[in-house]
Each structure stands twice: as structure tokens, then as C-alpha cells.
Amino acid sequence: MHTIDVLFFDVLGTMVDWRGSIAAETRAFLERNGRGDIDPAAFADAWVGRYDASVEPVRRGERPFVSLDQVNRENLEACLGQFGLAPGAFPPGELEQLNRAWHRLKAWPDLTEGLPRLRARFIVAPLSDGHTRLLVDVSRHNGLSWDAVVGADIAQTYKPVPRAYLGACELLGVKPENAMLVAAHGYDLQAARDCGLKTAHIARSNAGDPSKAGNREAGEGWDYSCKDLLDLADRLGA
């Protein structure tokens, strides 16, 4: 893989434990508001379970681009109703604080050593459905250093639309065949491969996206299949 210049990284699930982070923040929210009887993990999955369908109109060009903050807030209010909770019943700022939990997602432990090793040899950048400010906040929260940050607001669409991958390559002046997507999700890797990028699958427990339950999972055929970023760094000679 001596021709690889840029490593793009999926973030939600691949670089950060969204499921564990959101469940923890949801637990605190529910307990603060006297609803500790609700399973926070089930609530988190129900919240994210609305994601894919809610951004599909943006992918199809039927709705103008809106940030992940807005998508998540709309889905949060719908999810509250699903659990018999009225959004208006909560104190001002409570829902906003919970929605901002997406800016405080916790990174997987191997990033501390793995990402700097990869950055020493390659240009590294997140390529995420999160918008730029969310990615900046998550990166600062976890002490992550990138060479560039590619949020969904740059391409004005959501993966797996080809423009998300090809636009990122254009932004960094790299041909698709000289770039690689690192991700834990098969649908993301397949879309990147269809655009000509190399692919590296990272195995992550607890990273599944309930909104894409019917999508193809990562299987055979990726350029690399690794247990974590340290494994990928070893295999890339970083």
C-alpha cells in the first residue's frame, strides 16, 4: 500500500463508542428527570434507529442539507414520544444538553497510540456524517489530532452518497486510488470501494447502527481487516 497518501476515518462507531457514550448520557438524563425505569441502552438504540430514514431525503435531494445536530434533535423528540415522554415536560435546556452528548462521544482506547502512529506516515482526516463543528468538539474532547476535518456539511450530503467520498478526495487533492477509508461498517466501506478508494475494516464491538439493521455487514474482500488501529498501523508499517 505504498501508493496510499490519505487515510479517511469513519467516526461514529469506528473512532468513538457512540452507543456506550449515548447510553451513559441518556441514563443520567433519565435519572435526573425521574425516569430511571427506562432502559437507557434501549432508548439510545431507538434514538439512533431513526437516523437512516431521517437523512434519506437529504441524500435524495428532497430536503436541503441539515446538520447532524438538527437531525438528532428531531429524532430525540420523536423518540421521547415513543417512550411516552412529552418533550415539553422537561426543564429548558435539558433536551439541548442531551442532544449535545453527540459532541462528547468517547474515543475507543486504541486511538491514543494508533492514530498518532498512522498520522506520522499518512495524512489523516475524519470523513463522517457528523458536521465539522461536531467533529472538532469530539476531537478536542478526546485529544485527537487530524490534518484536516471533513464534515458532512462540506459535501452537503450524507454517506453513502458518492459525493461524500469523492468530495473529500478532491478537498485534499488526492486521487481515490491513493486514499483509504477506515471504517467499522460494511455499507460505508462498500460505497468507498465503489468510488475507487482502498478499504480497511476495523472490528468494533458495540458499533452496530440500528438504523441500518438490514444493510450488508462487513465481510470478505476489504484490503485490510484489522482488530483495531494498532493492528492497522502494524500492517501499514506505521
N, C-alpha and C positions, 0 to 999 in steps of 0.2 A: 504493500500500500504506500510505496514511496511517492505516488502521484497525489496523495491527499494533502491538501493545504488547509482546509477548514473543516472543523467538526461543529456541526449544529446539534443542539441538545433539546429534545423534548423536555419539558419541565414538570408538568403536573403528573405525578406518579413515577416518573423516571428520575428526576433530580430531587424531588421533595415528596414526603409522605402526606399527600393531601388527605387521605382517608383518616389516618390516625390524628392528624392535626385538626381537621374539621370536627371529628367526633369529640375530641377533647374540649374544643371551644364550645361546641354545642352542649356538652354536658354541663359546663359552667353556666351557660346561658339559661338552660332549663332549670338548674338548681336555684339560680338567682331569682327566677320568676315562679318558683313554687311548683314546677312540673318535673321533678326528678323521677317521676314514674315513667316517663317516656324514654325509650331506648335511644341514646344519642347516636349510636352507630347506625341504627335503622333510619333515624332522622337524616343523618348525613348522606346515606345512600339514596334516600328518597329525594333529597335536595339535588344532588348531582344527577340523579336518574332523569331529571327533566332537561338536562343540558343539551344533548344532541338534537332533540326535536326543536328546541327553542332557538338554536342558531342555524338550523337548516334553511329558514327563509333568507338569512343573510348570505349563506353560501349560494343560494339560487338567484340572488339579486332581487328578491321580492321584498326585502326590508333593508333600509340603509344600515351600514355598519354601526353597531353599538358595542361598547366595551364589555369585557367580562364582568366588571362591577355591576353594570346595569342588568346584564343577563342574570347574574347570580341574585341580585336583589328581587327581580321579578319572580324568579323561581323560588326564592326563600319565602316570599309572601304566599305563593301558591302552596308550598309545602306546609306552611303553618296551618292553612285551611285543611289540608289532608289529614293533619293530626288533631283537628278540632280546635285549633287555636286561632284567635282573631288577631291579625296584625295590629289593629288599633288598640288592643288591650294592653300593649306593652309600653313602658315609660319611653319618652322621647330619647332617641339616641341608642336604645338597646338593639334595635334591628340593624342600625348602621354599624354598631360595634361588632355584631356577629358577622355581618357581611364583610367587614374589613379583615376578618380572620384569614381570608384568602391572601392577604398581604403579609401574613405572619406564618406561613406554612414552614414546617421544619424540614431541613435537608436530611437525606439519608447519610449515615455516618461516613461512608467511604468517600464522600465528596471532599472531605477535609484534606486528604492526601492525594486522591485520584485526580481531581480537577487541576490542581497546580502542575502535576506531572504532565498531564496532557497539554496544558497551556504552554508549557516550556518548549514543546515541539510544534504545536499546531495553533492556528487561530481558532479560538473557541467562542461560541455565541449561543445563547438560548434561542430556540425557534419554537414559539409557544402560542397557544390560543389566548394566553394572558396578554394584556396590553402592556405597553412599555413601562408605565409607572408601577403597575403591579409587579412586574419582573424586577425592576430596580429595588422596590421595597423588600421583596423576598430575598434578593441577593444581599442587600445590606443587613437584613435580619440574620442571615446565616454566614456572613463574611465571605461571600462568593465573589470572585474577581473574573470578569469577562473582558474580551477585546471589543465586543460590540453587544448590543442588546436588540434583538429583533422581535418586537411585539406584534400581535395580530393587527394593531392599528396602523402599522406601516403598510401592509398589503391590503388592509381594509376588508379582510375576509378571514374565514376560519379553515383550518386543516380539516379534511384532506384535499381542499381545492388546490390544483397545481400551482396557482399564482402565489400561494404561501411559500412554497419551496423555491420556485424559480425566482421569485422576487427577492428572497433572502440571498440567493446566489448572486443576483445582479447587484444587490446592495453592497456586497463585499467583493465584487469584481472577480468571482471565481466561477469557472465552468462547473456545471452539475457533476460531471465525472471526476472532478477534483475536490468534491465535497462529500461528506458523510453525515448521515443523520444517526444519532444515538438515541434510542428510544426503547421503552418497555412495551409498546403497543404495536401489534401486528398491522393494524389498519394504517397507522402512521408510517411505518417502515415500508409497507407496500406502495403507498402513494409516493413516497420519496424515491423509491426504486423505479417506479413508473416514469418519474421525471428525470431519471438518469443518475441520481445520487447513489453512492455506496451506502451500505446499511450495517448497523451494529445493534444487535438486540441485547438489552440488559435485563436480566431476570430480577424482578421485584415482586416480593410477596406483598399483598395488600394494595396493589396498584391498579387493579381492575376498575374499569369505568362502567358503572351500572347503566349509564345511558346508551352504551354500545354493547349490550349483552349479546346481541345476535351477530356481532362482527367477527370476522376471522381472527383467531388468536395467532400470536407469533408461532411459526413452525420452522420448517427447514428452509434452507436456501439463502439466509442472510449472509453477508460477507463475514460477519463475526457474530458469535453467540457467546455472551460473557456473563459471569455471575455478578460482576459489579464493575465500577470504574477502574479499580486497581487491576483487575484481570484484563480489562481493555488496554490499559496503559502498558502492562507487561507485553501483551500481544502486538502492540504497535511500536514497541521499543522506546517508549517514552519514560 
